[in-house]
Structures are given as C-alpha cells and as structure tokens.
Amino acid sequence: MSGNTTGLSIALEDLSKRFNREWIFRKLSYRFSSGTTYAITGPNGSGKSTLLQVLWGQIPQTSGVIRYVNNGSEISLEHTFRHISIATPYMDLIEEFTLIEMLKFHFQLKNIREGVTIDDLIERMYLKEARDKQLMNFSSGMRQRLKLAIAFYTKADVYFLDEPGTNLDNRAFDWYKREFSGLPKNAMIFVASNDPAEYPDTATVLNIMDYKH
C-alpha cells in the first residue's frame, strides 16, 4: 500500500528511547502515512515492542518528538487513544468476564466498525460456543484470537499489532490473514514481527537495528 498525503500521519523527529545506559533506538526520524502497512522487524529483544509502545503513548520517549496529524491538524498526545487500536500477546484481558461481557465492555469504550455487530464478531472468531465462557478458561490461542478480533473490529485510524501470530495454530493463522486483509484500506497498520508471513509483502519494512547508533 502506498502512503497518502491526506488522512492521519505520524511524524517522528530524532525519536530516541533509552533504558538505563542501553539505547533501544536512536534518532529515528520518519513520517508514517495512512493507507500504508509498516513491518517493524529486528531480532528478539531488539526493541520492536518498545517502539510500538512509544508510538501509541504507553511509555515516554527519552528524547525527540512524536506528532500525530490528522488532515493538517495536530492531535494532542492525550487524545491519540481515540484514533488507535492495539493487539499484543501481553495485553491483559478481564479474566472474570465471559466472552460476550468482554466484547460489550470494550465496545462501550470504543466504537465498533460500521456494519458489524458483537454477535457478528463472535461468529467471525469461530467462538460462538464460547459466548458465555469465562476468559480464564480460554486457551492461549482463543485469547490471542479474541485480542486480534477486538483490535481488528475497533473503528480506528491506526492499528498496532505486536507479534500477532503468537499462539495461533494453522487454522487460526489463516483466519488472522483473512481478517488482516479486511482492515480499512485507508488505515495505517504497524506489525512488529520477525515472521514475514505475519505482514503482507507490500509492507514497508523498518529494521529497528538500523536505529541503534
């Protein structure tokens, strides 16, 4: 997908993050555009997840600037959450909730994509039989499918997917790829991964190792 000059963009200026004396990345300047998928690559432990967490505002950068701009107007960082959707293996679910309770809770806080209902979503996840099952009794694969489905069907401008294939068997991974292909064409998508099967071959690749020095 090619980048657009309209829509939402994320501009980085000399963005750097350090833990103690170790630089996770340094002097990263880049402009991310809507309608483009970005693959953030690098060895395990190199800082891919940290970069995503800085981009979506979970942890602060050490130095540099992040600017979210929507059709020429800058968005204050405390309001960027309205534009983003996130799926990570380490994201917590509310264990005591059933599947239907979790989905209703999430979509009270975030808008679901047009043309989809919560019941539709349960069917699309192949989890109809688990509708009233508590999440504490979900397998790791079911949990990951739920996290991905929540992210995919949240109405957003930017989708952050960190190691999305984690805990997915072959059938669930095929499901992931189908659902990924259905994301809005004007969305900005980030995939942090070492596995090229987790992102399209049209993705723009950034190797975090290029920003260590």
Contacts in CASP RR format, 6 or more apart in sequence:
PFRMAT RR
TARGET T0000
AUTHOR 0000-0000-0000
METHOD contacts of the structure
MODEL  1
MSGNTTGLSIALEDLSKRFNREWIFRKLSYRFSSGTTYAITGPNGSGKST
LLQVLWGQIPQTSGVIRYVNNGSEISLEHTFRHISIATPYMDLIEEFTLI
EMLKFHFQLKNIREGVTIDDLIERMYLKEARDKQLMNFSSGMRQRLKLAI
AFYTKADVYFLDEPGTNLDNRAFDWYKREFSGLPKNAMIFVASNDPAEYP
DTATVLNIMDYKH
1 35 0 8 1.000
1 36 0 8 1.000
1 37 0 8 1.000
1 185 0 8 1.000
1 202 0 8 1.000
2 35 0 8 1.000
2 36 0 8 1.000
3 33 0 8 1.000
3 34 0 8 1.000
3 35 0 8 1.000
3 36 0 8 1.000
4 33 0 8 1.000
4 34 0 8 1.000
4 35 0 8 1.000
4 36 0 8 1.000
4 186 0 8 1.000
5 33 0 8 1.000
6 34 0 8 1.000
6 71 0 8 1.000
7 34 0 8 1.000
7 70 0 8 1.000
7 71 0 8 1.000
7 157 0 8 1.000
7 186 0 8 1.000
8 34 0 8 1.000
8 68 0 8 1.000
8 69 0 8 1.000
8 70 0 8 1.000
8 71 0 8 1.000
8 75 0 8 1.000
8 83 0 8 1.000
8 157 0 8 1.000
8 158 0 8 1.000
8 188 0 8 1.000
9 31 0 8 1.000
9 32 0 8 1.000
9 33 0 8 1.000
9 34 0 8 1.000
9 68 0 8 1.000
9 69 0 8 1.000
9 188 0 8 1.000
10 31 0 8 1.000
10 32 0 8 1.000
10 55 0 8 1.000
10 66 0 8 1.000
10 67 0 8 1.000
10 68 0 8 1.000
10 69 0 8 1.000
10 158 0 8 1.000
10 188 0 8 1.000
11 30 0 8 1.000
11 31 0 8 1.000
11 32 0 8 1.000
11 65 0 8 1.000
11 66 0 8 1.000
11 67 0 8 1.000
11 69 0 8 1.000
12 28 0 8 1.000
12 29 0 8 1.000
12 30 0 8 1.000
12 31 0 8 1.000
12 32 0 8 1.000
12 64 0 8 1.000
12 65 0 8 1.000
12 66 0 8 1.000
12 67 0 8 1.000
13 29 0 8 1.000
13 64 0 8 1.000
13 65 0 8 1.000
13 67 0 8 1.000
14 27 0 8 1.000
14 28 0 8 1.000
14 29 0 8 1.000
14 63 0 8 1.000
14 64 0 8 1.000
14 65 0 8 1.000
15 25 0 8 1.000
15 27 0 8 1.000
15 28 0 8 1.000
15 29 0 8 1.000
15 54 0 8 1.000
15 61 0 8 1.000
15 63 0 8 1.000
15 64 0 8 1.000
15 65 0 8 1.000
15 66 0 8 1.000
16 23 0 8 1.000
16 25 0 8 1.000
16 26 0 8 1.000
16 27 0 8 1.000
16 28 0 8 1.000
16 61 0 8 1.000
16 62 0 8 1.000
16 63 0 8 1.000
16 64 0 8 1.000
17 23 0 8 1.000
17 24 0 8 1.000
17 25 0 8 1.000
17 50 0 8 1.000
17 51 0 8 1.000
17 54 0 8 1.000
17 59 0 8 1.000
17 61 0 8 1.000
17 62 0 8 1.000
18 24 0 8 1.000
18 62 0 8 1.000
23 212 0 8 1.000
23 213 0 8 1.000
24 47 0 8 1.000
24 50 0 8 1.000
24 51 0 8 1.000
24 208 0 8 1.000
25 47 0 8 1.000
25 50 0 8 1.000
25 51 0 8 1.000
25 208 0 8 1.000
25 211 0 8 1.000
25 212 0 8 1.000
26 211 0 8 1.000
26 212 0 8 1.000
26 213 0 8 1.000
27 211 0 8 1.000
28 51 0 8 1.000
28 211 0 8 1.000
30 206 0 8 1.000
32 38 0 8 1.000
32 188 0 8 1.000
32 190 0 8 1.000
33 188 0 8 1.000
34 157 0 8 1.000
34 186 0 8 1.000
34 187 0 8 1.000
34 188 0 8 1.000
35 185 0 8 1.000
35 186 0 8 1.000
35 187 0 8 1.000
35 188 0 8 1.000
35 189 0 8 1.000
36 188 0 8 1.000
36 189 0 8 1.000
36 204 0 8 1.000
37 189 0 8 1.000
37 190 0 8 1.000
37 191 0 8 1.000
37 199 0 8 1.000
37 200 0 8 1.000
37 202 0 8 1.000
37 203 0 8 1.000
37 204 0 8 1.000
38 188 0 8 1.000
38 189 0 8 1.000
38 190 0 8 1.000
38 191 0 8 1.000
38 203 0 8 1.000
38 204 0 8 1.000
38 205 0 8 1.000
38 206 0 8 1.000
39 191 0 8 1.000
39 192 0 8 1.000
39 193 0 8 1.000
39 196 0 8 1.000
39 199 0 8 1.000
39 203 0 8 1.000
39 204 0 8 1.000
39 205 0 8 1.000
39 206 0 8 1.000
40 48 0 8 1.000
40 51 0 8 1.000
40 52 0 8 1.000
40 190 0 8 1.000
40 191 0 8 1.000
40 192 0 8 1.000
40 193 0 8 1.000
40 206 0 8 1.000
40 208 0 8 1.000
41 48 0 8 1.000
41 192 0 8 1.000
41 193 0 8 1.000
41 194 0 8 1.000
41 205 0 8 1.000
41 206 0 8 1.000
41 207 0 8 1.000
41 208 0 8 1.000
42 48 0 8 1.000
42 194 0 8 1.000
42 207 0 8 1.000
42 208 0 8 1.000
42 209 0 8 1.000
43 194 0 8 1.000
43 209 0 8 1.000
44 194 0 8 1.000
46 208 0 8 1.000
46 209 0 8 1.000
47 208 0 8 1.000
48 162 0 8 1.000
48 192 0 8 1.000
48 193 0 8 1.000
48 208 0 8 1.000
49 88 0 8 1.000
49 90 0 8 1.000
49 162 0 8 1.000
49 163 0 8 1.000
49 192 0 8 1.000
50 59 0 8 1.000
51 192 0 8 1.000
51 208 0 8 1.000
52 88 0 8 1.000
52 160 0 8 1.000
52 162 0 8 1.000
52 190 0 8 1.000
52 192 0 8 1.000
53 59 0 8 1.000
54 60 0 8 1.000
54 61 0 8 1.000
54 66 0 8 1.000
55 66 0 8 1.000
55 160 0 8 1.000
55 190 0 8 1.000
56 80 0 8 1.000
56 84 0 8 1.000
56 86 0 8 1.000
56 158 0 8 1.000
56 160 0 8 1.000
57 66 0 8 1.000
57 77 0 8 1.000
57 80 0 8 1.000
66 77 0 8 1.000
67 74 0 8 1.000
68 74 0 8 1.000
68 75 0 8 1.000
68 77 0 8 1.000
68 80 0 8 1.000
68 83 0 8 1.000
69 75 0 8 1.000
70 83 0 8 1.000
70 157 0 8 1.000
75 83 0 8 1.000
83 156 0 8 1.000
83 157 0 8 1.000
83 158 0 8 1.000
84 156 0 8 1.000
84 157 0 8 1.000
84 158 0 8 1.000
84 159 0 8 1.000
84 160 0 8 1.000
85 110 0 8 1.000
85 150 0 8 1.000
85 151 0 8 1.000
85 152 0 8 1.000
85 154 0 8 1.000
85 156 0 8 1.000
85 158 0 8 1.000
85 159 0 8 1.000
85 160 0 8 1.000
86 151 0 8 1.000
86 159 0 8 1.000
86 160 0 8 1.000
86 162 0 8 1.000
87 147 0 8 1.000
87 148 0 8 1.000
87 150 0 8 1.000
87 151 0 8 1.000
87 152 0 8 1.000
87 159 0 8 1.000
87 160 0 8 1.000
87 161 0 8 1.000
87 162 0 8 1.000
87 164 0 8 1.000
88 147 0 8 1.000
88 160 0 8 1.000
88 161 0 8 1.000
88 162 0 8 1.000
88 163 0 8 1.000
89 144 0 8 1.000
89 147 0 8 1.000
89 162 0 8 1.000
89 163 0 8 1.000
89 166 0 8 1.000
89 167 0 8 1.000
90 162 0 8 1.000
91 147 0 8 1.000
93 102 0 8 1.000
93 135 0 8 1.000
93 143 0 8 1.000
93 146 0 8 1.000
93 147 0 8 1.000
94 101 0 8 1.000
94 102 0 8 1.000
94 105 0 8 1.000
94 135 0 8 1.000
95 134 0 8 1.000
95 135 0 8 1.000
95 136 0 8 1.000
96 134 0 8 1.000
96 135 0 8 1.000
96 136 0 8 1.000
97 105 0 8 1.000
97 134 0 8 1.000
97 135 0 8 1.000
98 131 0 8 1.000
98 132 0 8 1.000
98 133 0 8 1.000
98 134 0 8 1.000
98 135 0 8 1.000
99 122 0 8 1.000
99 127 0 8 1.000
99 130 0 8 1.000
99 131 0 8 1.000
99 132 0 8 1.000
99 133 0 8 1.000
99 135 0 8 1.000
99 138 0 8 1.000
99 146 0 8 1.000
100 118 0 8 1.000
100 122 0 8 1.000
100 131 0 8 1.000
100 132 0 8 1.000
102 135 0 8 1.000
102 146 0 8 1.000
102 150 0 8 1.000
103 118 0 8 1.000
103 121 0 8 1.000
103 122 0 8 1.000
103 150 0 8 1.000
104 118 0 8 1.000
106 150 0 8 1.000
106 154 0 8 1.000
107 118 0 8 1.000
107 154 0 8 1.000
110 154 0 8 1.000
110 155 0 8 1.000
110 156 0 8 1.000
111 154 0 8 1.000
111 155 0 8 1.000
112 118 0 8 1.000
112 121 0 8 1.000
112 153 0 8 1.000
112 154 0 8 1.000
112 155 0 8 1.000
113 153 0 8 1.000
113 154 0 8 1.000
113 155 0 8 1.000
113 184 0 8 1.000
114 155 0 8 1.000
116 124 0 8 1.000
116 153 0 8 1.000
121 149 0 8 1.000
121 153 0 8 1.000
122 128 0 8 1.000
122 131 0 8 1.000
124 149 0 8 1.000
124 179 0 8 1.000
125 145 0 8 1.000
125 146 0 8 1.000
125 149 0 8 1.000
125 175 0 8 1.000
126 145 0 8 1.000
126 175 0 8 1.000
127 142 0 8 1.000
127 145 0 8 1.000
127 146 0 8 1.000
130 138 0 8 1.000
130 142 0 8 1.000
135 143 0 8 1.000
135 146 0 8 1.000
138 146 0 8 1.000
140 167 0 8 1.000
141 167 0 8 1.000
141 168 0 8 1.000
141 169 0 8 1.000
141 172 0 8 1.000
143 167 0 8 1.000
144 164 0 8 1.000
144 165 0 8 1.000
144 166 0 8 1.000
144 167 0 8 1.000
144 168 0 8 1.000
144 172 0 8 1.000
145 168 0 8 1.000
145 172 0 8 1.000
145 175 0 8 1.000
145 176 0 8 1.000
148 161 0 8 1.000
148 164 0 8 1.000
148 176 0 8 1.000
148 179 0 8 1.000
149 179 0 8 1.000
151 159 0 8 1.000
151 160 0 8 1.000
151 161 0 8 1.000
152 159 0 8 1.000
152 179 0 8 1.000
152 180 0 8 1.000
152 182 0 8 1.000
152 183 0 8 1.000
156 187 0 8 1.000
157 187 0 8 1.000
157 188 0 8 1.000
158 187 0 8 1.000
158 188 0 8 1.000
158 189 0 8 1.000
158 190 0 8 1.000
159 183 0 8 1.000
159 187 0 8 1.000
159 188 0 8 1.000
159 189 0 8 1.000
159 190 0 8 1.000
160 190 0 8 1.000
160 192 0 8 1.000
161 180 0 8 1.000
161 189 0 8 1.000
161 190 0 8 1.000
161 191 0 8 1.000
161 192 0 8 1.000
161 193 0 8 1.000
161 198 0 8 1.000
162 192 0 8 1.000
163 192 0 8 1.000
163 193 0 8 1.000
163 198 0 8 1.000
164 176 0 8 1.000
164 180 0 8 1.000
164 191 0 8 1.000
164 193 0 8 1.000
164 198 0 8 1.000
165 173 0 8 1.000
165 176 0 8 1.000
165 193 0 8 1.000
165 195 0 8 1.000
165 198 0 8 1.000
168 175 0 8 1.000
168 176 0 8 1.000
173 197 0 8 1.000
176 198 0 8 1.000
177 197 0 8 1.000
180 200 0 8 1.000
181 200 0 8 1.000
183 189 0 8 1.000
191 198 0 8 1.000
191 199 0 8 1.000
191 203 0 8 1.000
193 199 0 8 1.000
END
